[in-house]
Amino acid sequence: LRDSRMLDVSTTAAAMLDGDVLCTLEAEDRETPEYQEAFRILSSYEESIELEYIYCIRDLKDGNFVFLIDPDAVDPGEFGEHIPYTDALYQASLGTPSVDKVPYQDDWGRFYSAYSPVYNSKNEVAGIVAVDFSAEWYENQVSNQVRTTLLVTVFSQVFAGIIIALIAARSRSRFNAMLHEMNRV
């Protein structure tokens, strides 16, 4: 459930961006309307969703990934700055939205990330949207899910036990009544 929520967030953000624009952006384009529009979309989206960070990544095609756009107001990743490799990031670079299975730690903290590709008009991966959720949030979600599953399981077993006891009591009552009638006859 939490992985699908994370993927929904990253995939929605990726769908809002223009891949034809992303694949052409360079560091000197920061003041262009195209860059500013992508920056505005990411920034607005980050403010409306429960996540730590959102940013765009460029795949340099040699297993290296770098920041493309980072709307973080306090400490943004610099255009072209290296991003640590994860299997989920690599899968997104191949076109499959993915979520980190283990948290990673960097200068900004400890996170689980979801990555979704942004496609250009040729249906090629033009960039990747990453959304970071704090590892604490993610682990709380897992804990809540386990707790909910356990409570539902226990409640279901108690409920099933009560139903079985009621059916057994009713059956025993009917059997005793039938036995009483047979003894009377």
C-alpha positions as CSV (number, residue, x, y, z in Angstrom):
1,L,0.0,0.0,0.0
2,R,2.7,2.5,1.0
3,D,4.8,1.6,-2.1
4,S,1.8,2.1,-4.4
5,R,1.1,5.5,-2.7
6,M,4.7,6.5,-3.2
7,L,4.6,5.4,-6.9
8,D,1.3,7.3,-7.4
9,V,2.9,10.5,-6.1
10,S,6.0,10.1,-8.4
11,T,4.0,9.0,-11.4
12,T,1.6,11.9,-11.1
13,A,4.4,14.4,-10.9
14,A,6.1,12.8,-13.9
15,A,2.9,13.1,-15.9
16,M,2.8,16.8,-15.2
17,L,6.2,17.5,-16.8
18,D,7.1,17.9,-20.4
19,G,9.8,15.3,-21.4
20,D,10.7,17.2,-24.5
21,V,11.7,20.2,-22.4
22,L,13.5,18.1,-19.7
23,C,15.8,16.4,-22.1
24,T,17.0,19.8,-23.5
25,L,17.6,21.6,-20.2
26,E,21.2,22.6,-19.2
27,A,22.5,24.5,-16.2
28,E,22.4,27.8,-18.0
29,D,18.7,27.4,-18.7
30,R,17.6,28.2,-15.1
31,E,16.1,31.5,-16.0
32,T,14.3,30.3,-19.1
33,P,10.5,30.0,-19.0
34,E,10.7,26.3,-19.7
35,Y,12.9,25.6,-16.7
36,Q,10.9,27.9,-14.5
37,E,7.6,26.2,-15.5
38,A,9.0,22.7,-14.6
39,F,10.4,24.2,-11.3
40,R,7.0,25.7,-10.5
41,I,5.2,22.4,-11.2
42,L,7.5,20.5,-8.9
43,S,7.5,23.1,-6.2
44,S,3.7,23.4,-6.2
45,Y,3.3,19.6,-6.1
46,E,5.8,19.2,-3.3
47,E,3.8,21.7,-1.2
48,S,0.5,19.8,-1.7
49,I,1.8,16.2,-0.9
50,E,3.2,14.6,2.2
51,L,6.8,14.1,1.1
52,E,10.2,15.3,2.0
53,Y,11.6,16.2,-1.4
54,I,10.8,16.1,-5.0
55,Y,13.3,16.6,-7.8
56,C,14.2,15.7,-11.4
57,I,17.1,13.5,-12.3
58,R,19.0,13.1,-15.5
59,D,20.4,9.7,-16.5
60,L,23.9,10.1,-18.0
61,K,23.6,6.6,-19.4
62,D,26.7,5.2,-17.7
63,G,25.1,4.3,-14.4
64,N,25.5,7.9,-13.2
65,F,22.6,10.1,-12.3
66,V,22.6,13.8,-11.6
67,F,20.2,16.5,-10.4
68,L,18.3,18.2,-13.1
69,I,15.8,20.3,-11.2
70,D,15.5,20.6,-7.4
71,P,12.9,23.0,-6.1
72,D,14.0,22.7,-2.5
73,A,14.1,26.3,-1.1
74,V,16.6,25.6,1.7
75,D,19.3,23.3,0.3
76,P,18.7,22.3,-3.4
77,G,20.8,19.8,-5.2
78,E,22.9,21.6,-7.8
79,F,22.3,21.0,-11.5
80,G,24.6,18.2,-12.5
81,E,25.4,17.2,-8.9
82,H,25.8,13.4,-8.5
83,I,22.9,11.3,-7.1
84,P,23.6,8.0,-5.5
85,Y,22.8,4.9,-7.6
86,T,19.9,2.7,-6.4
87,D,18.3,-0.3,-8.1
88,A,15.0,1.5,-8.1
89,L,16.5,4.6,-9.8
90,Y,18.1,2.4,-12.4
91,Q,14.7,0.6,-13.0
92,A,13.1,4.0,-13.5
93,S,15.8,5.0,-16.0
94,L,14.7,1.9,-18.0
95,G,11.1,3.1,-17.9
96,T,9.7,1.2,-14.9
97,P,8.5,3.2,-12.0
98,S,10.1,1.8,-8.8
99,V,10.5,2.3,-5.1
100,D,13.6,1.8,-3.0
101,K,13.4,-1.4,-0.9
102,V,16.0,-0.2,1.6
103,P,16.5,3.4,2.8
104,Y,19.5,5.3,1.6
105,Q,21.2,8.1,3.5
106,D,22.7,11.2,2.0
107,D,23.5,14.8,3.1
108,W,19.7,15.5,3.4
109,G,18.8,12.5,5.6
110,R,17.6,8.9,5.5
111,F,14.9,8.2,2.9
112,Y,12.9,5.8,0.8
113,S,12.4,7.1,-2.7
114,A,10.0,6.5,-5.5
115,Y,11.2,7.1,-9.0
116,S,9.1,7.5,-12.2
117,P,10.3,8.1,-15.7
118,V,9.3,11.2,-17.7
119,Y,8.8,10.5,-21.4
120,N,9.5,12.7,-24.3
121,S,7.3,12.7,-27.5
122,K,9.5,9.9,-28.9
123,N,8.4,7.8,-25.9
124,E,12.0,7.8,-24.6
125,V,12.9,8.4,-20.9
126,A,13.8,12.1,-20.9
127,G,14.2,12.4,-17.1
128,I,13.2,10.8,-13.8
129,V,11.1,12.3,-11.1
130,A,12.2,11.3,-7.6
131,V,10.1,11.7,-4.5
132,D,11.7,11.2,-1.1
133,F,9.8,10.1,1.9
134,S,11.5,10.1,5.3
135,A,12.5,6.6,6.4
136,E,10.7,7.3,9.7
137,W,7.4,8.0,7.8
138,Y,7.9,4.9,5.7
139,E,8.7,2.7,8.6
140,N,5.7,4.1,10.6
141,Q,3.5,3.2,7.6
142,V,4.9,-0.4,7.6
143,S,4.3,-0.6,11.4
144,N,0.7,0.7,11.1
145,Q,0.0,-1.8,8.3
146,V,1.3,-4.7,10.3
147,R,-0.7,-3.6,13.4
148,T,-3.8,-3.2,11.3
149,T,-3.4,-6.6,9.7
150,L,-2.8,-8.2,13.1
151,L,-5.9,-6.5,14.6
152,V,-8.1,-7.6,11.7
153,T,-6.8,-11.1,11.9
154,V,-7.4,-11.3,15.7
155,F,-10.9,-9.7,15.3
156,S,-11.8,-12.1,12.5
157,Q,-10.7,-15.1,14.6
158,V,-12.6,-13.9,17.6
159,F,-15.7,-13.2,15.5
160,A,-15.4,-16.6,13.8
161,G,-15.1,-18.3,17.2
162,I,-18.2,-16.6,18.5
163,I,-20.2,-17.6,15.3
164,I,-19.0,-21.2,15.7
165,A,-19.9,-21.2,19.4
166,L,-23.4,-19.8,18.6
167,I,-23.9,-22.4,15.8
168,A,-22.7,-25.2,18.0
169,A,-25.0,-24.1,20.9
170,R,-28.0,-23.8,18.6
171,S,-27.2,-27.2,17.1
172,R,-26.8,-28.7,20.5
173,S,-30.1,-27.2,21.6
174,R,-31.9,-28.6,18.5
175,F,-30.3,-32.0,19.0
176,N,-31.3,-32.0,22.7
177,A,-34.9,-31.0,21.8
178,M,-35.0,-33.8,19.1
179,L,-33.5,-36.3,21.6
180,H,-36.1,-35.2,24.2
181,E,-38.9,-35.7,21.6
182,M,-37.6,-39.1,20.6
183,N,-37.4,-40.2,24.3
184,R,-40.9,-39.0,24.8
185,V,-42.2,-41.0,21.8
